Amino acid sequence: MSGNGSLPLQGCFKNKTHVYNKTDERSSILKSYPAGRILKYGAYDSNWFIATVYIKGKKHTGYTKHSDV
């Protein structure tokens, strides 16, 4: 079930992590977080989580890899 994002999860990043605007590491980076930062996210597919980030007060949907959390 791809893209449901309905499970509220929370995790700590292992390393510096990027939140991308698409489920592709070659896509634009919306925001980066340092190691140890906690982020709330939801299930998206077998490789990616979906997350909401705020940039200059504006809400954006982004994606981070399972292996980074």
LUMLUMDREN-2810 file (N, C-alpha, C; in Angstrom, 1 decimal):
<atoms>
<atom><aa>M</aa><ch>A</ch><at>N</at><xx>0.8</xx><yy>-1.2</yy><zz>0.0</zz></atom>
<atom><aa>M</aa><ch>A</ch><at>CA</at><xx>0.0</xx><yy>0.0</yy><zz>0.0</zz></atom>
<atom><aa>M</aa><ch>A</ch><at>C</at><xx>0.9</xx><yy>1.2</yy><zz>0.0</zz></atom>
<atom><aa>S</aa><ch>A</ch><at>N</at><xx>1.1</xx><yy>1.8</yy><zz>-1.1</zz></atom>
<atom><aa>S</aa><ch>A</ch><at>CA</at><xx>2.0</xx><yy>2.9</yy><zz>-1.3</zz></atom>
<atom><aa>S</aa><ch>A</ch><at>C</at><xx>1.3</xx><yy>4.2</yy><zz>-1.0</zz></atom>
<atom><aa>G</aa><ch>A</ch><at>N</at><xx>2.0</xx><yy>5.1</yy><zz>-0.2</zz></atom>
<atom><aa>G</aa><ch>A</ch><at>CA</at><xx>1.6</xx><yy>6.5</yy><zz>0.0</zz></atom>
<atom><aa>G</aa><ch>A</ch><at>C</at><xx>0.5</xx><yy>6.7</yy><zz>1.0</zz></atom>
<atom><aa>N</aa><ch>A</ch><at>N</at><xx>0.3</xx><yy>5.7</yy><zz>1.9</zz></atom>
<atom><aa>N</aa><ch>A</ch><at>CA</at><xx>-0.8</xx><yy>6.0</yy><zz>2.9</zz></atom>
<atom><aa>N</aa><ch>A</ch><at>C</at><xx>-0.4</xx><yy>7.0</yy><zz>3.9</zz></atom>
<atom><aa>G</aa><ch>A</ch><at>N</at><xx>0.9</xx><yy>7.0</yy><zz>4.4</zz></atom>
<atom><aa>G</aa><ch>A</ch><at>CA</at><xx>1.3</xx><yy>7.9</yy><zz>5.3</zz></atom>
<atom><aa>G</aa><ch>A</ch><at>C</at><xx>0.5</xx><yy>8.0</yy><zz>6.6</zz></atom>
<atom><aa>S</aa><ch>A</ch><at>N</at><xx>-0.3</xx><yy>7.0</yy><zz>6.9</zz></atom>
<atom><aa>S</aa><ch>A</ch><at>CA</at><xx>-1.3</xx><yy>7.1</yy><zz>8.0</zz></atom>
<atom><aa>S</aa><ch>A</ch><at>C</at><xx>-0.7</xx><yy>6.7</yy><zz>9.3</zz></atom>
<atom><aa>L</aa><ch>A</ch><at>N</at><xx>0.4</xx><yy>6.1</yy><zz>9.3</zz></atom>
<atom><aa>L</aa><ch>A</ch><at>CA</at><xx>1.0</xx><yy>5.6</yy><zz>10.6</zz></atom>
<atom><aa>L</aa><ch>A</ch><at>C</at><xx>1.9</xx><yy>6.7</yy><zz>11.1</zz></atom>
<atom><aa>P</aa><ch>A</ch><at>N</at><xx>1.6</xx><yy>7.3</yy><zz>12.2</zz></atom>
<atom><aa>P</aa><ch>A</ch><at>CA</at><xx>2.5</xx><yy>8.3</yy><zz>12.8</zz></atom>
<atom><aa>P</aa><ch>A</ch><at>C</at><xx>3.7</xx><yy>7.6</yy><zz>13.4</zz></atom>
<atom><aa>L</aa><ch>A</ch><at>N</at><xx>4.8</xx><yy>7.8</yy><zz>12.9</zz></atom>
<atom><aa>L</aa><ch>A</ch><at>CA</at><xx>6.1</xx><yy>7.3</yy><zz>13.4</zz></atom>
<atom><aa>L</aa><ch>A</ch><at>C</at><xx>7.0</xx><yy>8.4</yy><zz>13.9</zz></atom>
<atom><aa>Q</aa><ch>A</ch><at>N</at><xx>8.0</xx><yy>8.0</yy><zz>14.6</zz></atom>
<atom><aa>Q</aa><ch>A</ch><at>CA</at><xx>9.0</xx><yy>9.0</yy><zz>15.1</zz></atom>
<atom><aa>Q</aa><ch>A</ch><at>C</at><xx>10.3</xx><yy>8.3</yy><zz>15.2</zz></atom>
<atom><aa>G</aa><ch>A</ch><at>N</at><xx>11.4</xx><yy>8.9</yy><zz>14.7</zz></atom>
<atom><aa>G</aa><ch>A</ch><at>CA</at><xx>12.7</xx><yy>8.2</yy><zz>14.7</zz></atom>
<atom><aa>G</aa><ch>A</ch><at>C</at><xx>13.8</xx><yy>9.3</yy><zz>14.8</zz></atom>
<atom><aa>C</aa><ch>A</ch><at>N</at><xx>14.9</xx><yy>8.7</yy><zz>15.0</zz></atom>
<atom><aa>C</aa><ch>A</ch><at>CA</at><xx>16.1</xx><yy>9.5</yy><zz>15.2</zz></atom>
<atom><aa>C</aa><ch>A</ch><at>C</at><xx>17.1</xx><yy>9.2</yy><zz>14.0</zz></atom>
<atom><aa>F</aa><ch>A</ch><at>N</at><xx>17.6</xx><yy>10.2</yy><zz>13.3</zz></atom>
<atom><aa>F</aa><ch>A</ch><at>CA</at><xx>18.5</xx><yy>10.0</yy><zz>12.2</zz></atom>
<atom><aa>F</aa><ch>A</ch><at>C</at><xx>19.8</xx><yy>9.5</yy><zz>12.7</zz></atom>
<atom><aa>K</aa><ch>A</ch><at>N</at><xx>20.3</xx><yy>8.5</yy><zz>11.9</zz></atom>
<atom><aa>K</aa><ch>A</ch><at>CA</at><xx>21.6</xx><yy>7.9</yy><zz>12.2</zz></atom>
<atom><aa>K</aa><ch>A</ch><at>C</at><xx>22.8</xx><yy>8.9</yy><zz>11.8</zz></atom>
<atom><aa>N</aa><ch>A</ch><at>N</at><xx>22.6</xx><yy>9.5</yy><zz>10.7</zz></atom>
<atom><aa>N</aa><ch>A</ch><at>CA</at><xx>23.6</xx><yy>10.4</yy><zz>10.1</zz></atom>
<atom><aa>N</aa><ch>A</ch><at>C</at><xx>22.9</xx><yy>11.7</yy><zz>9.6</zz></atom>
<atom><aa>K</aa><ch>A</ch><at>N</at><xx>23.6</xx><yy>12.7</yy><zz>9.1</zz></atom>
<atom><aa>K</aa><ch>A</ch><at>CA</at><xx>23.0</xx><yy>13.8</yy><zz>8.5</zz></atom>
<atom><aa>K</aa><ch>A</ch><at>C</at><xx>22.0</xx><yy>13.3</yy><zz>7.4</zz></atom>
<atom><aa>T</aa><ch>A</ch><at>N</at><xx>20.8</xx><yy>13.8</yy><zz>7.4</zz></atom>
<atom><aa>T</aa><ch>A</ch><at>CA</at><xx>19.8</xx><yy>13.2</yy><zz>6.5</zz></atom>
<atom><aa>T</aa><ch>A</ch><at>C</at><xx>19.1</xx><yy>14.3</yy><zz>5.7</zz></atom>
<atom><aa>H</aa><ch>A</ch><at>N</at><xx>18.7</xx><yy>14.0</yy><zz>4.5</zz></atom>
<atom><aa>H</aa><ch>A</ch><at>CA</at><xx>18.0</xx><yy>15.0</yy><zz>3.6</zz></atom>
<atom><aa>H</aa><ch>A</ch><at>C</at><xx>16.6</xx><yy>14.5</yy><zz>3.5</zz></atom>
<atom><aa>V</aa><ch>A</ch><at>N</at><xx>15.7</xx><yy>15.5</yy><zz>3.4</zz></atom>
<atom><aa>V</aa><ch>A</ch><at>CA</at><xx>14.3</xx><yy>15.3</yy><zz>3.0</zz></atom>
<atom><aa>V</aa><ch>A</ch><at>C</at><xx>14.1</xx><yy>15.8</yy><zz>1.6</zz></atom>
<atom><aa>Y</aa><ch>A</ch><at>N</at><xx>13.8</xx><yy>14.9</yy><zz>0.7</zz></atom>
<atom><aa>Y</aa><ch>A</ch><at>CA</at><xx>13.7</xx><yy>15.2</yy><zz>-0.7</zz></atom>
<atom><aa>Y</aa><ch>A</ch><at>C</at><xx>12.3</xx><yy>15.5</yy><zz>-1.1</zz></atom>
<atom><aa>N</aa><ch>A</ch><at>N</at><xx>12.1</xx><yy>16.2</yy><zz>-2.3</zz></atom>
<atom><aa>N</aa><ch>A</ch><at>CA</at><xx>10.8</xx><yy>16.6</yy><zz>-2.7</zz></atom>
<atom><aa>N</aa><ch>A</ch><at>C</at><xx>10.1</xx><yy>15.4</yy><zz>-3.5</zz></atom>
<atom><aa>K</aa><ch>A</ch><at>N</at><xx>10.9</xx><yy>14.4</yy><zz>-3.9</zz></atom>
<atom><aa>K</aa><ch>A</ch><at>CA</at><xx>10.4</xx><yy>13.2</yy><zz>-4.5</zz></atom>
<atom><aa>K</aa><ch>A</ch><at>C</at><xx>11.1</xx><yy>12.0</yy><zz>-4.0</zz></atom>
<atom><aa>T</aa><ch>A</ch><at>N</at><xx>10.6</xx><yy>10.8</yy><zz>-4.3</zz></atom>
<atom><aa>T</aa><ch>A</ch><at>CA</at><xx>11.2</xx><yy>9.6</yy><zz>-3.8</zz></atom>
<atom><aa>T</aa><ch>A</ch><at>C</at><xx>12.4</xx><yy>9.2</yy><zz>-4.7</zz></atom>
<atom><aa>D</aa><ch>A</ch><at>N</at><xx>13.4</xx><yy>10.1</yy><zz>-4.8</zz></atom>
<atom><aa>D</aa><ch>A</ch><at>CA</at><xx>14.5</xx><yy>9.9</yy><zz>-5.6</zz></atom>
<atom><aa>D</aa><ch>A</ch><at>C</at><xx>15.7</xx><yy>10.8</yy><zz>-5.1</zz></atom>
<atom><aa>E</aa><ch>A</ch><at>N</at><xx>16.8</xx><yy>10.2</yy><zz>-4.8</zz></atom>
<atom><aa>E</aa><ch>A</ch><at>CA</at><xx>17.9</xx><yy>10.9</yy><zz>-4.2</zz></atom>
<atom><aa>E</aa><ch>A</ch><at>C</at><xx>18.5</xx><yy>12.0</yy><zz>-5.1</zz></atom>
<atom><aa>R</aa><ch>A</ch><at>N</at><xx>18.1</xx><yy>11.9</yy><zz>-6.4</zz></atom>
<atom><aa>R</aa><ch>A</ch><at>CA</at><xx>18.6</xx><yy>12.9</yy><zz>-7.3</zz></atom>
<atom><aa>R</aa><ch>A</ch><at>C</at><xx>17.6</xx><yy>14.1</yy><zz>-7.4</zz></atom>
<atom><aa>S</aa><ch>A</ch><at>N</at><xx>16.5</xx><yy>14.0</yy><zz>-6.7</zz></atom>
<atom><aa>S</aa><ch>A</ch><at>CA</at><xx>15.6</xx><yy>15.2</yy><zz>-6.7</zz></atom>
<atom><aa>S</aa><ch>A</ch><at>C</at><xx>16.0</xx><yy>16.3</yy><zz>-5.7</zz></atom>
<atom><aa>S</aa><ch>A</ch><at>N</at><xx>15.3</xx><yy>17.4</yy><zz>-5.7</zz></atom>
<atom><aa>S</aa><ch>A</ch><at>CA</at><xx>15.7</xx><yy>18.5</yy><zz>-4.9</zz></atom>
<atom><aa>S</aa><ch>A</ch><at>C</at><xx>15.6</xx><yy>18.2</yy><zz>-3.4</zz></atom>
<atom><aa>I</aa><ch>A</ch><at>N</at><xx>16.5</xx><yy>18.7</yy><zz>-2.6</zz></atom>
<atom><aa>I</aa><ch>A</ch><at>CA</at><xx>16.5</xx><yy>18.5</yy><zz>-1.2</zz></atom>
<atom><aa>I</aa><ch>A</ch><at>C</at><xx>15.7</xx><yy>19.7</yy><zz>-0.6</zz></atom>
<atom><aa>L</aa><ch>A</ch><at>N</at><xx>14.6</xx><yy>19.3</yy><zz>0.1</zz></atom>
<atom><aa>L</aa><ch>A</ch><at>CA</at><xx>13.8</xx><yy>20.4</yy><zz>0.8</zz></atom>
<atom><aa>L</aa><ch>A</ch><at>C</at><xx>14.5</xx><yy>20.9</yy><zz>2.0</zz></atom>
<atom><aa>K</aa><ch>A</ch><at>N</at><xx>15.0</xx><yy>20.0</yy><zz>2.8</zz></atom>
<atom><aa>K</aa><ch>A</ch><at>CA</at><xx>15.6</xx><yy>20.3</yy><zz>4.1</zz></atom>
<atom><aa>K</aa><ch>A</ch><at>C</at><xx>16.6</xx><yy>19.2</yy><zz>4.5</zz></atom>
<atom><aa>S</aa><ch>A</ch><at>N</at><xx>17.6</xx><yy>19.6</yy><zz>5.3</zz></atom>
<atom><aa>S</aa><ch>A</ch><at>CA</at><xx>18.5</xx><yy>18.6</yy><zz>5.8</zz></atom>
<atom><aa>S</aa><ch>A</ch><at>C</at><xx>18.5</xx><yy>18.7</yy><zz>7.3</zz></atom>
<atom><aa>Y</aa><ch>A</ch><at>N</at><xx>18.8</xx><yy>17.6</yy><zz>8.0</zz></atom>
<atom><aa>Y</aa><ch>A</ch><at>CA</at><xx>18.8</xx><yy>17.5</yy><zz>9.4</zz></atom>
<atom><aa>Y</aa><ch>A</ch><at>C</at><xx>20.1</xx><yy>16.8</yy><zz>9.9</zz></atom>
<atom><aa>P</aa><ch>A</ch><at>N</at><xx>20.6</xx><yy>17.2</yy><zz>11.0</zz></atom>
<atom><aa>P</aa><ch>A</ch><at>CA</at><xx>21.8</xx><yy>16.6</yy><zz>11.6</zz></atom>
<atom><aa>P</aa><ch>A</ch><at>C</at><xx>21.5</xx><yy>15.3</yy><zz>12.2</zz></atom>
<atom><aa>A</aa><ch>A</ch><at>N</at><xx>22.6</xx><yy>14.5</yy><zz>12.4</zz></atom>
<atom><aa>A</aa><ch>A</ch><at>CA</at><xx>22.5</xx><yy>13.2</yy><zz>13.1</zz></atom>
<atom><aa>A</aa><ch>A</ch><at>C</at><xx>21.9</xx><yy>13.4</yy><zz>14.4</zz></atom>
<atom><aa>G</aa><ch>A</ch><at>N</at><xx>21.0</xx><yy>12.5</yy><zz>14.9</zz></atom>
<atom><aa>G</aa><ch>A</ch><at>CA</at><xx>20.4</xx><yy>12.7</yy><zz>16.2</zz></atom>
<atom><aa>G</aa><ch>A</ch><at>C</at><xx>19.1</xx><yy>13.4</yy><zz>16.2</zz></atom>
<atom><aa>R</aa><ch>A</ch><at>N</at><xx>18.8</xx><yy>14.1</yy><zz>15.2</zz></atom>
<atom><aa>R</aa><ch>A</ch><at>CA</at><xx>17.5</xx><yy>14.8</yy><zz>15.1</zz></atom>
<atom><aa>R</aa><ch>A</ch><at>C</at><xx>16.3</xx><yy>13.9</yy><zz>15.0</zz></atom>
<atom><aa>I</aa><ch>A</ch><at>N</at><xx>15.3</xx><yy>14.2</yy><zz>15.7</zz></atom>
<atom><aa>I</aa><ch>A</ch><at>CA</at><xx>14.1</xx><yy>13.4</yy><zz>15.7</zz></atom>
<atom><aa>I</aa><ch>A</ch><at>C</at><xx>13.1</xx><yy>14.0</yy><zz>14.8</zz></atom>
<atom><aa>L</aa><ch>A</ch><at>N</at><xx>12.5</xx><yy>13.1</yy><zz>13.9</zz></atom>
<atom><aa>L</aa><ch>A</ch><at>CA</at><xx>11.5</xx><yy>13.6</yy><zz>12.9</zz></atom>
<atom><aa>L</aa><ch>A</ch><at>C</at><xx>10.3</xx><yy>12.7</yy><zz>13.0</zz></atom>
<atom><aa>K</aa><ch>A</ch><at>N</at><xx>9.1</xx><yy>13.3</yy><zz>12.8</zz></atom>
<atom><aa>K</aa><ch>A</ch><at>CA</at><xx>7.9</xx><yy>12.5</yy><zz>12.7</zz></atom>
<atom><aa>K</aa><ch>A</ch><at>C</at><xx>7.6</xx><yy>12.3</yy><zz>11.3</zz></atom>
<atom><aa>Y</aa><ch>A</ch><at>N</at><xx>7.2</xx><yy>11.1</yy><zz>10.9</zz></atom>
<atom><aa>Y</aa><ch>A</ch><at>CA</at><xx>7.0</xx><yy>10.7</yy><zz>9.6</zz></atom>
<atom><aa>Y</aa><ch>A</ch><at>C</at><xx>5.9</xx><yy>9.6</yy><zz>9.5</zz></atom>
<atom><aa>G</aa><ch>A</ch><at>N</at><xx>5.6</xx><yy>9.2</yy><zz>8.3</zz></atom>
<atom><aa>G</aa><ch>A</ch><at>CA</at><xx>4.6</xx><yy>8.1</yy><zz>8.0</zz></atom>
<atom><aa>G</aa><ch>A</ch><at>C</at><xx>5.2</xx><yy>7.2</yy><zz>7.0</zz></atom>
<atom><aa>A</aa><ch>A</ch><at>N</at><xx>4.5</xx><yy>6.0</yy><zz>6.9</zz></atom>
<atom><aa>A</aa><ch>A</ch><at>CA</at><xx>4.9</xx><yy>5.0</yy><zz>6.0</zz></atom>
<atom><aa>A</aa><ch>A</ch><at>C</at><xx>4.6</xx><yy>5.5</yy><zz>4.6</zz></atom>
<atom><aa>Y</aa><ch>A</ch><at>N</at><xx>5.4</xx><yy>5.2</yy><zz>3.6</zz></atom>
<atom><aa>Y</aa><ch>A</ch><at>CA</at><xx>5.1</xx><yy>5.5</yy><zz>2.2</zz></atom>
<atom><aa>Y</aa><ch>A</ch><at>C</at><xx>5.2</xx><yy>4.3</yy><zz>1.4</zz></atom>
<atom><aa>D</aa><ch>A</ch><at>N</at><xx>6.4</xx><yy>3.7</yy><zz>1.3</zz></atom>
<atom><aa>D</aa><ch>A</ch><at>CA</at><xx>6.6</xx><yy>2.4</yy><zz>0.6</zz></atom>
<atom><aa>D</aa><ch>A</ch><at>C</at><xx>7.8</xx><yy>1.7</yy><zz>1.2</zz></atom>
<atom><aa>S</aa><ch>A</ch><at>N</at><xx>8.3</xx><yy>0.6</yy><zz>0.6</zz></atom>
<atom><aa>S</aa><ch>A</ch><at>CA</at><xx>9.3</xx><yy>-0.2</yy><zz>1.2</zz></atom>
<atom><aa>S</aa><ch>A</ch><at>C</at><xx>10.7</xx><yy>0.5</yy><zz>1.3</zz></atom>
<atom><aa>N</aa><ch>A</ch><at>N</at><xx>10.9</xx><yy>1.6</yy><zz>0.7</zz></atom>
<atom><aa>N</aa><ch>A</ch><at>CA</at><xx>12.2</xx><yy>2.3</yy><zz>0.7</zz></atom>
<atom><aa>N</aa><ch>A</ch><at>C</at><xx>12.1</xx><yy>3.7</yy><zz>1.3</zz></atom>
<atom><aa>W</aa><ch>A</ch><at>N</at><xx>10.9</xx><yy>4.3</yy><zz>1.4</zz></atom>
<atom><aa>W</aa><ch>A</ch><at>CA</at><xx>10.8</xx><yy>5.7</yy><zz>1.7</zz></atom>
<atom><aa>W</aa><ch>A</ch><at>C</at><xx>9.7</xx><yy>5.9</yy><zz>2.8</zz></atom>
<atom><aa>F</aa><ch>A</ch><at>N</at><xx>10.0</xx><yy>7.0</yy><zz>3.6</zz></atom>
<atom><aa>F</aa><ch>A</ch><at>CA</at><xx>9.0</xx><yy>7.5</yy><zz>4.5</zz></atom>
<atom><aa>F</aa><ch>A</ch><at>C</at><xx>8.5</xx><yy>8.8</yy><zz>4.0</zz></atom>
<atom><aa>I</aa><ch>A</ch><at>N</at><xx>7.3</xx><yy>9.3</yy><zz>4.3</zz></atom>
<atom><aa>I</aa><ch>A</ch><at>CA</at><xx>6.8</xx><yy>10.6</yy><zz>3.9</zz></atom>
<atom><aa>I</aa><ch>A</ch><at>C</at><xx>6.8</xx><yy>11.4</yy><zz>5.2</zz></atom>
<atom><aa>A</aa><ch>A</ch><at>N</at><xx>7.2</xx><yy>12.7</yy><zz>5.0</zz></atom>
<atom><aa>A</aa><ch>A</ch><at>CA</at><xx>7.3</xx><yy>13.6</yy><zz>6.1</zz></atom>
<atom><aa>A</aa><ch>A</ch><at>C</at><xx>6.8</xx><yy>15.0</yy><zz>5.7</zz></atom>
<atom><aa>T</aa><ch>A</ch><at>N</at><xx>6.4</xx><yy>15.8</yy><zz>6.7</zz></atom>
<atom><aa>T</aa><ch>A</ch><at>CA</at><xx>6.1</xx><yy>17.2</yy><zz>6.4</zz></atom>
<atom><aa>T</aa><ch>A</ch><at>C</at><xx>7.2</xx><yy>18.1</yy><zz>7.0</zz></atom>
<atom><aa>V</aa><ch>A</ch><at>N</at><xx>7.7</xx><yy>19.0</yy><zz>6.2</zz></atom>
<atom><aa>V</aa><ch>A</ch><at>CA</at><xx>8.7</xx><yy>19.9</yy><zz>6.7</zz></atom>
<atom><aa>V</aa><ch>A</ch><at>C</at><xx>8.2</xx><yy>21.3</yy><zz>6.4</zz></atom>
<atom><aa>Y</aa><ch>A</ch><at>N</at><xx>8.7</xx><yy>22.3</yy><zz>7.2</zz></atom>
<atom><aa>Y</aa><ch>A</ch><at>CA</at><xx>8.3</xx><yy>23.7</yy><zz>7.0</zz></atom>
<atom><aa>Y</aa><ch>A</ch><at>C</at><xx>9.5</xx><yy>24.5</yy><zz>6.6</zz></atom>
<atom><aa>I</aa><ch>A</ch><at>N</at><xx>9.3</xx><yy>25.2</yy><zz>5.5</zz></atom>
<atom><aa>I</aa><ch>A</ch><at>CA</at><xx>10.3</xx><yy>26.1</yy><zz>5.0</zz></atom>
<atom><aa>I</aa><ch>A</ch><at>C</at><xx>9.8</xx><yy>27.5</yy><zz>4.9</zz></atom>
<atom><aa>K</aa><ch>A</ch><at>N</at><xx>10.4</xx><yy>28.4</yy><zz>5.7</zz></atom>
<atom><aa>K</aa><ch>A</ch><at>CA</at><xx>9.9</xx><yy>29.8</yy><zz>5.8</zz></atom>
<atom><aa>K</aa><ch>A</ch><at>C</at><xx>8.4</xx><yy>29.8</yy><zz>6.2</zz></atom>
<atom><aa>G</aa><ch>A</ch><at>N</at><xx>8.0</xx><yy>28.9</yy><zz>7.1</zz></atom>
<atom><aa>G</aa><ch>A</ch><at>CA</at><xx>6.6</xx><yy>28.9</yy><zz>7.5</zz></atom>
<atom><aa>G</aa><ch>A</ch><at>C</at><xx>5.7</xx><yy>28.2</yy><zz>6.6</zz></atom>
<atom><aa>K</aa><ch>A</ch><at>N</at><xx>6.1</xx><yy>27.7</yy><zz>5.5</zz></atom>
<atom><aa>K</aa><ch>A</ch><at>CA</at><xx>5.2</xx><yy>27.1</yy><zz>4.5</zz></atom>
<atom><aa>K</aa><ch>A</ch><at>C</at><xx>5.4</xx><yy>25.5</yy><zz>4.6</zz></atom>
<atom><aa>K</aa><ch>A</ch><at>N</at><xx>4.3</xx><yy>24.8</yy><zz>4.6</zz></atom>
<atom><aa>K</aa><ch>A</ch><at>CA</at><xx>4.3</xx><yy>23.4</yy><zz>4.7</zz></atom>
<atom><aa>K</aa><ch>A</ch><at>C</at><xx>4.6</xx><yy>22.7</yy><zz>3.4</zz></atom>
<atom><aa>H</aa><ch>A</ch><at>N</at><xx>5.5</xx><yy>21.7</yy><zz>3.4</zz></atom>
<atom><aa>H</aa><ch>A</ch><at>CA</at><xx>5.9</xx><yy>21.0</yy><zz>2.2</zz></atom>
<atom><aa>H</aa><ch>A</ch><at>C</at><xx>5.9</xx><yy>19.5</yy><zz>2.6</zz></atom>
<atom><aa>T</aa><ch>A</ch><at>N</at><xx>5.5</xx><yy>18.6</yy><zz>1.6</zz></atom>
<atom><aa>T</aa><ch>A</ch><at>CA</at><xx>5.6</xx><yy>17.2</yy><zz>1.8</zz></atom>
<atom><aa>T</aa><ch>A</ch><at>C</at><xx>6.9</xx><yy>16.7</yy><zz>1.2</zz></atom>
<atom><aa>G</aa><ch>A</ch><at>N</at><xx>7.6</xx><yy>15.9</yy><zz>1.9</zz></atom>
<atom><aa>G</aa><ch>A</ch><at>CA</at><xx>8.9</xx><yy>15.4</yy><zz>1.5</zz></atom>
<atom><aa>G</aa><ch>A</ch><at>C</at><xx>9.1</xx><yy>13.9</yy><zz>1.8</zz></atom>
<atom><aa>Y</aa><ch>A</ch><at>N</at><xx>10.2</xx><yy>13.4</yy><zz>1.4</zz></atom>
<atom><aa>Y</aa><ch>A</ch><at>CA</at><xx>10.5</xx><yy>12.0</yy><zz>1.6</zz></atom>
<atom><aa>Y</aa><ch>A</ch><at>C</at><xx>11.9</xx><yy>11.7</yy><zz>2.1</zz></atom>
<atom><aa>T</aa><ch>A</ch><at>N</at><xx>12.0</xx><yy>10.7</yy><zz>3.0</zz></atom>
<atom><aa>T</aa><ch>A</ch><at>CA</at><xx>13.4</xx><yy>10.4</yy><zz>3.5</zz></atom>
<atom><aa>T</aa><ch>A</ch><at>C</at><xx>13.5</xx><yy>8.9</yy><zz>3.4</zz></atom>
<atom><aa>K</aa><ch>A</ch><at>N</at><xx>14.7</xx><yy>8.4</yy><zz>3.2</zz></atom>
<atom><aa>K</aa><ch>A</ch><at>CA</at><xx>14.9</xx><yy>6.9</yy><zz>3.0</zz></atom>
<atom><aa>K</aa><ch>A</ch><at>C</at><xx>14.8</xx><yy>6.2</yy><zz>4.3</zz></atom>
<atom><aa>H</aa><ch>A</ch><at>N</at><xx>14.3</xx><yy>5.0</yy><zz>4.3</zz></atom>
<atom><aa>H</aa><ch>A</ch><at>CA</at><xx>14.2</xx><yy>4.1</yy><zz>5.4</zz></atom>
<atom><aa>H</aa><ch>A</ch><at>C</at><xx>15.6</xx><yy>3.9</yy><zz>6.1</zz></atom>
<atom><aa>S</aa><ch>A</ch><at>N</at><xx>16.6</xx><yy>3.8</yy><zz>5.3</zz></atom>
<atom><aa>S</aa><ch>A</ch><at>CA</at><xx>18.0</xx><yy>3.5</yy><zz>5.8</zz></atom>
<atom><aa>S</aa><ch>A</ch><at>C</at><xx>18.6</xx><yy>4.7</yy><zz>6.6</zz></atom>
<atom><aa>D</aa><ch>A</ch><at>N</at><xx>18.0</xx><yy>5.8</yy><zz>6.5</zz></atom>
<atom><aa>D</aa><ch>A</ch><at>CA</at><xx>18.5</xx><yy>7.0</yy><zz>7.2</zz></atom>
<atom><aa>D</aa><ch>A</ch><at>C</at><xx>17.9</xx><yy>7.2</yy><zz>8.6</zz></atom>
<atom><aa>V</aa><ch>A</ch><at>N</at><xx>16.9</xx><yy>6.4</yy><zz>8.9</zz></atom>
<atom><aa>V</aa><ch>A</ch><at>CA</at><xx>16.2</xx><yy>6.5</yy><zz>10.2</zz></atom>
<atom><aa>V</aa><ch>A</ch><at>C</at><xx>16.6</xx><yy>5.3</yy><zz>11.1</zz></atom>
</atoms>
